[in-house]
Amino acid sequence: MVRIAPVRLSFNPRTLWFDAGDLDLHINDRVVVMTARGDEFGTVATSLFDMEPGDEEKLKSPLKPVKRLATDDDCARNEELLDLGVQALPIFKQIAAETIPDMHPIAVEYLFGGDKAVFYFEAEERVDFRDLVKKLASELHVRVDMKQIGVRDEARLVGGIGHCGQELCCRRLGGGFDPVSIRMAKEQDLSLNPQKISGLCGRLMCCLRYEYEAYKDFHGRAPKKNARIQTPDGEGKVVDMNVPREIITIRVEDEKPVKVPLADFDEPEEGARPNEVGEDAWARAHEPAVLGVESALNLFTNELSGDDKLAEPGSVKRIRDDQETQKPSKSRRRSASKKKSEVEEETTKATPRKPRRRRSTTVSSDGTSQVTETAQNEPKHEENERRSTRSSRRRGRGKSATKQQGQQTQRARQELDGKDSGPKKQQQGKGSKVGRNSSALRANRPDAADAQSAQQPKDRPNHRRRRRSHKSSNESPAE
């Protein structure tokens, strides 16, 4: 009889079997084992067990022995080799980026002997790494062994946290990789969004296969969704299914859904699915759930007694816990501000305003000054009205003066145009138009020019520009 010791190695997530011999090994013991690559450092994963003599022949390869329990020197040697692998990884990445850009370095493992190192990398296609091996050997001074792995092996080797919040199954459980298809997700009614059913490796999650057989077995025995079911109350329809509990939810017309266990359905004919529910099973499904049954729901507590009853739905008024801390709406804030303003107006009316006092100083002809104070009892709003009336009168006077001045100017221009319109029309040719500010009209308007010069101050310079002739003053007309 052979004693089997399951051992897990550092860079191999699978649990391997070794021949324990006469060694007394326990879980989490450090051991040194012999493999095809030489001596390696490992940890006992589970308890030892015995194998029958005939079962040993069924193994794919003969069992390797466990050489010894690891000593303190062996543990220190293993830690030193792990540190060397961590230090060699950046060098591996740098040389690989210069030589083979498509290569993705993952880890470096130094074997327990120390004279050989295994370089793990990931690449979509096969690569020629002969030049890379030469550069690594000359840089690190070890025997180089290159090993290409896939993305799933990379995730298992590096490790991580999955969508469920637990350690990756491939890292925690070990074992081989079984094929996973999208049909498994459909069978379990899962979302087909790739982001939700894919793992860190970018492939479908391994856990999709764990419950696939259970869902497949249940769906083979249960009626399909939206199937018609015969019940004592009439024909119903399957609206929902609880696979772990094997419960079918049936709705009859517009009534409340009823949950019936799959075992309570009447046995169908051979090769058919169940489609009928008996009277006894239908009556049990309509029975209300009994609270306080320890075997079913385990709801017994010290705070409940046999005299306690559930409250009636209509007698309980639900109040939100966050009602007091909830931020008031805009309408409430407006009403509150309005009430506050009304209260302030009432208080101002009830308490008369203290009269304002003004101090003025009067100086007489003999040089003496006299200070007088006058009380002003008029309210503030009356004073504001009086000020607004003054400003409106000033604006009105300014507008009326401007309007009158504009009317006088327009009237003077009309009179000048009426005097000069007769002779000018005769002088102008056919189709020509004379502007109001043209030189011809300005020459015949001495009165207007005198009036403007009279209005302007004498010391103000005349900014009128001289009209330049088309010909230079230096040139003489051609004879």
NULOSE-368658 format. One record per residue (C-alpha): residue in one letter; y, z, x. Coordinates in pm, whole numbers, plus 32768, in hexadecimal, padded with zeros to 4 digits. Layout:
AYZX;...
This chain:
M800080008000;V81587F988086;R8292806B805F;I83C37F94800A;A85237FF98073;P86377F347FBE;V87527F0880BC;R88AB7E6C8094;L894D7DCD81C6;S8AC47DBF820E;F8B007C4A81DF;N89E37C0780EA;P8A1A7C877F89;R88AD7C517F2F;T87BE7D757F48;L86A37D208038;W854B7DC0804F;F84C87E4F8197;D838C7F0281FC;A83EA8072821E;G82A780D282D2;D828C8248830A;L84068289830A;D848E83858211;L85B582CB8179;H869F8328805C;I87B9827E7F9F;N88F482338071;D883E826C81BA;R88BA819182DA;V87A380C6837D;V87727FB88482;V86907E9E8409;M86037D6384A4;T86597C11840A;A863A7AA4846B;R878E7ABD8515;G87337BF585DE;D87847D6585AD;E88757DB68493;F89167EED8403;G88DA7F418293;T88D3804D8184;V87B480B380A1;A881C80477F42;T871580E47E5C;S85E981C77E70;L84B181587F24;F838480DD7E5C;D821F80757EA3;M81987F137E88;E80367EBC7E31;P7F717E0D7F46;G7F497CD17E78;D80BC7CAE7E27;E81227C8C7F92;E80887B327FA3;K81697AB97E89;L82A77AEB7F53;K835B79B87FDB;S836B7A43813C;P82BB7B6181EE;L83657CB381F1;K84357D158320;P841F7E7D839B;V85267F8C839E;K854B7FDF8511;R85EE813884FA;L86E782188453;A884581D484D2;T88CC82CB85D0;D8A34832A860F;D8A4882278724;D89C7811C8635;C8AD181768532;A8BE3816D863B;R8B62801D86B6;N8B697F928554;E8CD380018523;E8D357F60866D;L8C987E148608;L8D4A7E1B84B7;D8E967E47856B;L8E497D22864F;G8E047C498520;V8F527CA88483;Q900B7C5685C6;A8F587B0785EF;L8FAB7A8A848E;P911C7A3484D8;I90B27973860E;F8FB078BA853F;K90B6785D843C;Q91AE77E38541;I90B7770485FB;A9026767F84B3;A918176208433;E91C1755A8571;T906C74B28577;I8FF27491840D;P910674C58308;D901074AA81E3;M8F4A75D88259;H8F86772E81BA;P8F14784C82A1;I8E8F797E81EB;A8DF77A7E82D9;V8D637AB88433;E8C257B858462;Y8BB27C0C85B3;L8A3C7C4A85BD;F89BD7D9E862B;G89647D1A8784;G8AD07CBB87C4;D8A897B6E8871;K8A987A938738;A8B987A688620;V8B7679B784D0;F8CAE7907844C;Y8CB478DC82D1;F8D8D77C9823C;E8DB4770D80F5;A8DEE759780D0;E8DBD74A27FB3;E8D0D73A38091;R8C4573AC81D1;V8D1E73C08309;D8CE873708477;F8D2A74B88530;R8CA37464868C;D8DFC7472872E;L8E4875B28671;V8D0D765B86F7;K8D70760B885E;K8ECD76998831;L8E4C77D8878A;A8D4678118898;S8E4877E989AE;E8F3E78CE88FE;L8E5679E9888B;H8D3E79CB8994;V8C1F79ED889A;R8B117910880D;V8BA0786986D8;D8ADE782B8596;M8B9B776F8481;K8B3077A78318;Q8BC176EA81EF;I8BB8779C809D;G8C31774F7F3B;V8D4677EB7E6C;R8C5678D27DB4;D8BC7794F7EFC;E8D2B79827F78;A8D7F7A5F7E4E;R8C3F7B267E82;L8C837B517FF4;V8DF37BB37FD3;G8DD57C767E8B;G8EE07CC67D89;I8F2A7D3F7C27;G8ECB7C6F7AF7;H8F707C4779A0;C8EB37D77791D;G8F4D7E5B7A25;Q8E017E8F7AD8;E8D8D7E167C2B;L8D087CB37C2D;C8BA27C9F7BAE;C8B377BBF7CCC;R8BB37CC67DC2;R8B3C7DFC7D0B;L89EA7D887C88;G898C7C897D91;G886F7B9A7D4A;G88757A217D2F;F895E79427C6C;D88CE78C47B22;P8964778D7A7F;V8A7277D0797B;S8AE076C8787D;I8BF476A97779;R8AE976B17668;M8AB6782476B0;A8C237869765B;K8C08779F7518;E8ACD785774B0;Q8B8479A774D2;D8CB9792D7410;L8D9A795E753D;S8EE378B17582;L8EBA776B763E;N8FFA77A57703;P8F9A77717872;Q907E788E78E2;K8FBF79887809;I8E5979227858;S8E8478D479CB;G8E5E79CF7AE6;L8F1979FE7C2B;C8E4C78E97CC9;G8ECC77EC7BCA;R8D7277BA7B2F;L8CEA783E79E6;M8CB379B679EB;C8B537A2C7A3B;C8B5C7B28791D;L8B547A0D781C;R89DF79FD785C;Y89967B6F7827;E89A37B7176A7;Y895C7A03766D;E87ED7A397616;A88417B4C751A;Y89437A727468;K8857794B746B;D873C7A1973CF;F88207AAA72C0;H88B679597261;G875478CD7243;R86F479D97143;A883C7A0C7083;P88E379246F85;K89F67846700B;K8B64788F6FD4;N8BF078136E82;A8A8A77F86DFD;R8A4B783B6C8A;I899279806C3D;Q88FA79DE6AED;T89587B416A81;P892C7C07693C;D8AA57BD768F8;G8A987A60692D;E8AAC796B6A4A;G8B5B79E76B82;K8BC2795B6CD3;V8B8F79DD6E35;V8CE77A286EC7;D8C927AF46FFE;M8B707B6670DA;N8B4E7C9671BD;V8A4D7C2E72C1;P8A197D7B737B;R89DF7E387232;E893C7D0E717E;I8A177D307047;I8A7B7C0D6F65;T8BC37C1A6E9E;I8BB07B6C6D49;R8CCE7B236C58;V8C8A7AD76AE7;E8DAC7A0A6A59;D8EEE7AD86A7C;E8E487C2D6A95;K8E477D176BBD;P8D5C7CAE6CDB;V8C107D646CEB;K8B527DAC6E2E;V89D97D836E17;P88E77DBA6F3C;L88157C8F6F97;A86D67D5B6F69;D872C7D946DF5;F87277C226DA3;D85FC7B9F6CE2;E84FC7AF96DBE;P852D797F6DB3;E842978736DB5;E838E780D6EFB;G848177466FD1;A85B077986EF6;R86D478896F1E;P870879B46E36;N87EE79606D11;E87AF7A6D6C0B;V87FC7BE16BEA;G87347CC06B00;E87BF7DB86A04;D87607EED6ACD;A87FD7E6A6C0C;W89367DFE6B4D;A89547F576AAE;R892F80056C00;A8A3E7F246C8E;H8B2E7F8D6B79;E8AF581016BB1;P8C2581AA6C51;A8C0382206DB6;V8BB083946DCA;L8C8784566EC0;G8BFD85836F73;V8A9C85016FAB;E8A4A855E710F;S892F84667137;A8A07833E70D1;L8B6C83747148;N8B6784C771F6;L8CB685367165;F8C7286AE7157;T8D92877871E9;N8E0588E171D9;E8F398880710E;L8E7A87F06FE4;S8DBE88B66EDF;G8D02886C6DA1;D8E3388BA6CC6;D8F1187B86D6D;K8F59867B6CA8;L8FFF85336CF5;A915B84FE6C6A;E919184076B51;P923B82C36BBB;G935882E26ABF;S93AC844D6B0B;V93F6841C6C7B;K9546839A6CEC;R953E83006E41;I966783366F21;R968F82847067;D969983667197;D97A7829B723D;Q988782967109;E99768397719A;T998782F072EC;Q99A18193725B;K9AE680DF72A3;P9BB980B57164;S9BF37F5770E3;K9D407EA270DB;S9D7A7EE96F69;R9D44805F6FA0;R9E30806070C8;R9F3C7FAC6FFA;S9F1C809E6ED6;A9F2D81C76FC4;SA0678142706E;KA10680FD6F1A;KA0C282606EA3;KA15282E76FE8;SA29482216FBE;EA2B8829B6E54;VA28E84036EC4;EA39783D46FD1;EA48E83416ED2;EA45884696DE7;TA49485626EFD;TA5D684B16F67;KA65784B76E01;AA5FF86256DD6;TA6A686966F19;PA80E86146F38;RA86A85707081;KA94C86347167;PAAA885957160;RAB1384DC7298;RAC4F854E7346;RAD3C84687401;RAE3484DB7507;SAF78841B753D;TB0998459762D;TB204841075CB;VB31883F476D3;SB47F8434765D;SB5BF83A376EF;DB60884DB77BA;GB4B684BB7872;TB3F685CE77BC;SB298857D773D;QB1F686067603;VB07D860475C0;TB00685EA7457;EAEA785EF73C7;TAE4985477280;AAD04856E71C5;QAC538438714B;NAB75847F7020;EAB0E83236FC7;PA99B82DD6FF5;KA91681FB70FF;HA8AF80E27013;EAA1080D06F80;EAAA280B670DD;NA9AF7F9C712C;EAA137EE26FF1;RAB817F03704B;RAB417E7C71AB;SAA797D557127;TAB957D037032;RAC927CFC714E;SABBA7C177224;SAB7E7B2970FF;RACF87B1670BB;RAD3B7AC67227;RAC3679B67226;GACC9792D70E1;RAE297921716F;GADAB787372A8;KACEF776E71DF;SAE14772C70F2;AAF0777007217;TAE1D760D72C3;KADEE754E717E;QAF667532713F;QAFA674B872A3;GAE9A73AE727E;QAF3073367133;QB08D731871CD;TB007724C72F4;QAF477165720C;RB07A7134712E;AB15670D8725D;RB0576FD672D3;QB0476F3A717B;EB1C46F177172;LB1CA6E6F72C9;DB0B46D817266;GB1716D257127;KB2B16CCE71E6;DB20D6BF872F2;SB0FE6B537224;GB1D96A2E71AF;PB257699972F8;KB11869E673B8;KB03C692972C6;QB10D67F372F9;QB101680F7475;QAF85683F7490;GAEAD670E748F;KAD9D66BD7398;GAC6F67A673AC;SAD0F689774A6;KAD1D6A0D7460;VAE126B0474ED;GADA06C69752C;RAE6A6D9B74DA;NAE946DF97647;SAEC66C9976D0;SAFE26C4977BD;AB08C6B6A76BC;LB0AF6C8175C2;RB1106D8376C5;AB2306CA47733;NB2BD6C9975D0;RB29E6E10758F;PB3BE6EB57648;DB3F36FBA753D;AB28F703A7554;AB29E704176CF;DB3E5710476C2;AB35071F775CA;QB226723676AA;SB300726377DD;AB3D77358771C;QB2A9742676BB;QB22574367823;PB2CD75277916;KB3B9748B7A15;DB30875177B43;RB1B574877AD4;PB15E73537BA1;NB118720A7AF7;HAFA971B37B2B;RAFC270567A9A;RAF396F5D7B8F;RAFE96E1D7BE5;RAF466CDF7B7C;RAEE66C147CA8;SAF136A9B7CA1;HADEC69BA7CDD;KAE9169377E18;SAEEB69FD7F4A;SB0576A3B7F90;NB02F69A280EA;EAFBC6855805E;SB0B967597FE2;PB077666D7EC5;AB00665157F2A;EB110640B7F09;
